[in-house]
Amino acid sequence: MSHRRLSEAELARRLDACRADYAALKNQIDAIGFICEGSLNEVYTSCRNPNCRCADPDQRHGPYWQLTWKHNGKTVTRRLNTDQVALYREWTANRDKLADLVHQMRRVSHRAGGYLAAQAGHPFPGPEPGPRRRL
């Protein structure tokens, strides 16, 4: 199936739309607060004392909150207090928003690259944006 060649005016219109979309994504990034690596996990534990309530799996101790991340190829885990949980929950959510916006920027950039290449009269050799990656 062959694609019809777009007119110069249509290429310019589509390129302007890409620039507008890209600028809107940059504005959304500007609104994101601090970010943090890692995963926030709610953990319940057992002390292994046969006379303790935690011998029943539904009665384990907790919840305890942990932040886990990789540092130099090793997993690092830190227990958080209740005040820290809200902060790190916000920061890890901000990181996910940032990763999503960067992925969208890659897609818009790829589209724009195709239009710029078409304006120059050659095919666009750039790679397709892959799946969304964690930052």
C-alpha positions in Angstrom: 0.0 0.0 0.0 1.5 3.4 -1.0 1.0 6.6 0.9 0.0 9.7 -0.9 2.5 12.5 -0.8 1.4 15.4 1.4 1.4 18.9 0.1 3.9 21.5 1.5 1.1 23.3 3.2 -0.2 20.1 4.8 3.3 19.2 5.9 3.8 22.6 7.4 0.4 22.4 9.2 1.2 19.0 10.7 4.6 20.2 11.7 3.1 23.2 13.5 0.7 20.8 15.3 3.7 18.7 16.4 5.4 21.8 17.7 2.2 22.8 19.6 1.8 19.3 21.1 5.5 19.3 22.1 5.2 22.7 23.8 2.1 21.5 25.7 4.0 18.5 26.9 7.0 20.7 28.1 4.5 22.8 30.0 3.2 19.8 31.8 6.7 18.8 32.7 7.3 22.2 34.2 4.4 21.5 36.6 5.8 18.3 38.0 7.4 18.5 41.4 10.3 16.5 42.9 10.8 12.9 41.7 12.2 9.8 43.4 13.6 6.5 42.1 12.3 3.2 43.4 9.1 1.5 44.5 6.9 2.1 47.5 5.8 -1.1 49.1 3.3 -1.9 51.9 4.7 -4.9 53.9 3.3 -7.2 56.5 5.6 -9.4 58.5 5.7 -12.3 60.8 7.9 -12.5 63.9 7.8 -16.4 63.8 6.8 -16.6 67.5 4.2 -19.5 67.5 2.3 -17.8 70.3 2.0 -14.4 68.5 -1.1 -13.3 66.6 1.1 -13.1 63.5 1.1 -17.0 63.4 -2.2 -16.4 61.5 -1.4 -15.0 58.1 -4.3 -12.7 58.3 -3.0 -11.2 61.6 0.6 -10.3 60.5 2.4 -7.3 61.9 2.1 -4.1 59.8 1.6 -2.4 57.6 5.1 -1.2 57.3 6.2 0.9 54.3 9.4 0.4 52.4 11.1 2.3 49.6 13.2 0.0 47.4 15.6 1.0 44.6 18.7 -0.1 42.8 22.1 1.5 43.5 25.2 0.3 41.7 23.4 -2.9 40.7 22.3 -3.7 44.3 18.8 -3.5 45.8 18.5 -1.0 48.6 15.5 -0.9 50.9 14.6 1.6 53.5 11.7 1.5 55.9 9.6 4.7 56.0 7.6 6.3 58.7 4.1 7.5 58.1 5.1 11.1 57.3 7.6 9.9 54.7 5.1 7.6 53.0 3.0 10.5 51.6 6.0 12.4 50.4 7.5 9.4 48.6 4.2 8.3 47.2 3.9 11.8 45.6 7.5 11.8 44.3 7.3 8.3 42.8 3.9 9.3 41.2 5.6 12.4 39.8 8.4 10.2 38.3 5.8 8.0 36.6 4.1 11.1 35.2 7.5 12.4 33.9 8.2 9.0 32.2 4.8 9.1 30.5 5.3 12.7 29.3 8.8 11.9 28.0 7.4 8.9 26.1 4.7 11.1 24.5 7.5 13.6 23.6 9.4 10.8 21.8 6.3 9.9 19.8 5.6 13.6 18.8 9.3 14.0 17.9 9.2 10.9 15.7 6.1 12.2 13.9 7.8 15.6 13.4 10.9 13.9 12.1 8.9 12.2 9.5 7.3 15.5 8.4 10.7 17.3 8.3 12.2 14.5 6.3 9.3 14.6 3.8 9.8 18.4 3.5 13.4 17.7 2.6 12.3 15.0 0.1 13.7 11.9 1.7 12.5 9.1 4.0 12.8 9.4 7.7 15.4 6.9 9.0 14.8 7.5 12.7 13.8 4.7 15.0 10.2 4.1 16.1 9.7 5.1 19.8 9.7 1.9 21.9 7.5 1.2 24.8 7.3 3.6 27.7 10.4 3.2 30.0 10.8 4.0 33.6 13.0 7.0 34.3 
